[in-house]
Amino acid sequence: MSIRINTEIALTYMVSRRKQTIVAALGVTFGISMFIFMNSLITGTNEWSEKIMLSSTPHLRLYNDNKMNDEAMLNKYAGNKTINLISNPQLVNNDNKITNPDAVVRQLWQWKEITSISKQVNTNVIYANSNVQENGNVSGVNILEQDKMFDITSTLISGSVKALANNPNGIIIGAGLSAKLNVKKGDYITLTVASTATKRLEVVGVFKTTIRGVDNSKSYTNIPVVQQLLQKDRSYITDIYINLKDYNNNAAIATGIAAQTGYTAETWQSNNEQSLAGKKIRDVIANAMVITILIVAGFGIYNILNMVIYDKIKEIAILKATGFQGGHVVSIFIQQALFIGFIGSAAGVLFGWLVSFIVSKMYIGLGNVEYLPITFHIRHYIQGALFGIITAFFAGYIPAVKASKVDPVQIIRG
């Protein structure tokens, strides 16, 4: 039989039961639109969360971690001729500095995957303005390198990074710290380390990340300032921040850099495990909801095609009696299911985009979230359409096989 005839019959069955066809297509439409919307929302939320994490966390952090004394250290001094044992090992006394940081940076630039590097000195300090004091931490950095890495300029509500680069005794502080100390751009604050060394610095900028822990305690100044506070020489560096081309595939690079330099290379994932766990939980919830919706839509198509077969059982028997084979009957109902799937998927893609677009304009106005984070990735729309068509195919396959096994003789006699 001609495929065209099978298609015409399938369309006739669909038109003859318009309400059921529309209901089945709407089920697919709703499933696909929710698939697209949920994926767009979850992906947008995850990307926003990731952006927030990476706004203050490097892809890799290289530092000199504290080490426990071990047998290798004892063997170095006592020799290998005796059995050397360590009871109750303790941390080795270490100031955690990176030895010859310039040489380490030159080694790092040999990695093609690295896009930016920033040396820095981090320490805890006490900020003071008159009698007001606040605890926090200061990062001594090359502010232009740091800005390239974290886009500090986009968070500034006053001042500029160039002002800090041009002022050897300047400092950029968080908005929360600015409010607590009651200082603004142009004012002076005093930094104290371990109640001994102090430094009076001019506030040349105020930033606001909307992350309370950062805004209430963090500040940036030039590297020599922190070295002076710690009473260290100009080669004293505690951390080297590294950004990569592909920050998601950094485990192997971190291992290689650690082996090459002898220092600990910490990935941003290991520093944000709790946030990443929340991301996975959101993905599981969204996928579970979407799959459930698509399964429900599939059962709707299955039930409608079953009703069509029940109503059209005599017509099916006549078709088979006039020469239609079981495969032709399967083709008719598979095509009917696919037509429903195509119509529902097309409408679902459009409706999913419309819902996502409307929700993306929903104003939140909390922290640094102005509008609900929604993404518009083409892959979500392609995946949604494919899932809708595949669901419709399998929903139509079982009743199609059932229809193909109809015995025309028994039906016509009955």
C-alpha positions, -999 to +999 in steps of 0.1 A: +000+000+000+011+036-006+026+055+023+005+084+012-027+064+018-016+055+053-009+092+060-043+102+047-060+077+069-040+088+100-050+124+093-086+114+089-086+097+122-071+128+139-096+151+123-125+129+132-116+131+169-105+167+171-110+171+208-090+141+217-063+151+193-061+186+208-060+173+243-032+149+234-012+177+217-018+200+246-003+174+269+028+173+248+028+211+246+026+215+284+053+188+289+077+204+264+071+240+276+077+230+312+108+210+302+122+241+284+112+265+312+126+244+341+158+237+323+162+274+314+155+284+350+178+258+366+206+265+341+202+302+346+203+298+384+233+275+382+252+299+359+244+328+382+255+308+412+287+298+394+294+334+384+290+346+420+314+319+432+340+327+405+337+365+412+359+360+442+374+325+438+401+317+413+399+286+391+431+274+409+447+286+441+484+278+445+497+280+481+521+265+506+500+243+528+509+232+563+526+198+563+529+171+590+564+160+599+570+125+585+597+098+583+611+112+551+619+144+569+636+125+598+655+102+573+669+133+557+687+142+590+691+108+608+700+088+577+685+055+563+708+032+583+684+032+613+647+027+615+632+061+622+598+064+638+577+095+646+553+095+675+525+120+677+536+139+645+530+177+645+527+204+619+560+217+606+566+253+616+561+272+583+552+308+574+533+295+543+552+317+519+559+307+483+596+306+477+608+326+447+573+334+434+585+351+402+602+318+391+570+299+400+550+324+379+574+319+349+568+281+353+531+286+353+530+306+321+543+276+303+509+261+306+488+270+276+456+265+295+463+294+318+448+328+309+457+350+339+479+348+371+478+370+401+503+370+430+491+382+464+496+383+501+465+376+523+463+382+561+438+389+588+437+425+601+418+449+624+403+479+606+399+510+627+384+545+623+387+565+655+373+542+682+354+519+658+372+486+650+362+457+628+379+424+620+385+413+585+411+403+559+431+423+534+446+411+501+477+427+489+475+424+451+484+439+418+450+454+414+451+455+376+458+418+374+431+412+400+406+432+381+414+412+349+407+380+369+376+390+389+363+421+371+364+442+403+355+473+383+320+460+378+314+458+416+327+493+424+302+518+437+328+545+441+364+550+431+384+530+405+410+503+404+434+527+387+432+550+417+446+521+438+473+512+412+484+549+413+483+553+451+509+532+471+490+538+503+454+533+490+428+507+498+395+495+483+371+482+509+337+464+509+304+483+512+295+467+545+329+475+560+325+511+547+292+514+565+304+499+598+335+521+599+315+551+586+340+560+559+338+568+522+361+574+493+388+600+504+387+590+541+415+573+560+414+540+580+441+522+601+450+486+596+466+466+624+481+431+623+487+412+655+485+444+676+519+454+665+523+467+629+499+494+618+493+513+585+472+543+577+456+541+543+434+562+521+401+547+509+402+551+471+372+529+463+343+509+477+330+477+462+297+458+466+294+422+457+262+417+477+279+387+494+277+399+530+307+379+542+329+396+515+314+431+517+317+432+556+354+421+558+372+421+525+396+448+512+423+452+485+455+471+487+489+470+471+513+441+478+540+461+495+515+474+521+506+440+534+543+429+533+551+459+555+522+450+579+536+415+582+572+429+584+582+407+555+605+413+525+593+423+491+595+386+478+570+374+504+539+360+486+514+336+502+491+328+473+491+327+435+457+328+418+453+312+384+425+314+359+421+289+330+405+287+296+383+258+307+376+262+344+354+231+346+382+207+335+409+218+359+416+187+380+443+173+358+459+207+354+458+212+392+476+179+397+502+187+371+509+222+386+512+208+421+537+181+409+557+207+390+559+234+417+556+213+449+528+235+463+492+227+469+469+235+440+433+239+452+404+239+426+374+262+428+352+231+429+368+218+461+365+253+477+327+254+468+316+218+473+284+228+492+272+251+465+280+225+438+260+200+458+230+224+457+235+226+419+232+189+415+202+187+438+184+214+417+192+194+385+178+162+399+146+179+411+141+197+377+147+165+357+124+145+379+096+170+374+101+172+336+103+135+331+071+130+351+053+156+330+065+139+298+054+105+310+020+118+319+017+134+284+028+100+269+000+082+288-025+107+274-015+099+238-016+062+246-051+064+260-064+085+232-050+061+205-065+032+224-099+049+223-094+055+185-087+018+180-117+008+200-140+032+180-124+024+147-121-014+152-145-022+124-129+002+100-095-014+108-109-048+101-122-035+067-088-021+059-071-054+066-098-073+046-091-050+016-054-058+016-038-037+043-011-056+062-003-054+099+027-031+091+004-007+073-019-005+102+011+001+125+022+029+102-012+046+104-012+048+142+025+056+145+020+085+121-010+096+140+011+096+172+040+114+155+017+141+141+005+147+176+041+148+188+052+172+161+023+196+167+027+194+205+065+198+203+062+229+180+037+245+202+057+235+233+089+251+220+071+284+213+051+284+246+083+274+265+102+303+251+073+327+258+070+315+294+108+318+299+109+353+284+080+365+306+096+351+337+130+365+328+114+400+331+103+393+367+120+418+390+136+403+421+157+432+434+175+413+461+213+413+465+228+415+430+199+397+415+177+422+396+157+398+375+151+360+377+181+343+360+169+326+329+190+312+300+180+308+264+202+279+252+192+264+219+200+229+232+171+230+256+146+237+228+161+209+206+161+185+235+125+194+244+113+189+208+131+155+205+118+143+239+083+152+229+085+133+195+101+103+211+075+102+239+047+104+213+063+076+192+065+051+221+031+062+233+017+053+199+037+022+193+019-002+217-017+006+205-004+005+169+008-030+174-025-040+190-044-026+161-022-045+136-032-078+152-070-073+147-086-104+130-109-089+103-130-121+100-139-122+137-146-084+138-168-084+107-187-115+118-192-100+153 
